[in-house]
């Protein structure tokens, strides 16, 4: 394997562990440990970590070490605000210009989401990844008829960063609130189940298919507000 391929392989493996929550926010990313786990030398690992820092998934610390980028309520609120600004524009455009192919793909994406078990309560990485793919796939299908490639690119970047926060929200409450319990309270669990529920996504899909921009945008905002409320409940 060439050096560039080793660096790419290391990048993909570490990025995946961050985005699926198996390496939580704030966790150290030690070059020696990663080199041993990935069975490659330190140089491609350092190159991978530098790329992850550029993507804001990792942060450099003292003595040239790295950690997974931390999460915070302030950053989550900033990301969700950016997400809404982008998604509302794309949603309006999708509803205006979406054709029968867009409608069919949206219905299929919602069906896939409905048939994918929620990751709450599962310790299986594959279950987490399967649900994240179905969930993000639904939202991308919802916006697919939007015509701005730049907004879609910004949306992909926002989803990437939100994924980090959502994994912490679902599986690492102690990272969000080190003074709190390791497990979710019953109130937080209920809020999370509402946020992940396919029924709410179904209402959003139907509003889009009905070409009702006002209702669709209201449901989109509610979707974001539930996630923020869940995060805040962990801090209380």
Secondary structure, DSSP 8 states (H G I E B T S, - for coil): --HHHHHHHHHHHHHHHHHTTSS-TT-EE-HHHHHHHHTS-HHHHHHHHHHHHHTTSEEE-GGG-EEE----HHHHHHHHHHHHHHHHHHHHHHHHH--HHHHHHHHHHHHHHHTS---TT---HHHHHHHHHHHHHHHHHHHTT---HHHHHHHHHHHHHHHHHHHHHHH-HHHH-TTS-SS--HHHHHHHHHHH-HHHHHHHHHHHHTT-HHHHHHHHHHHHHHHHHHHHHHH-
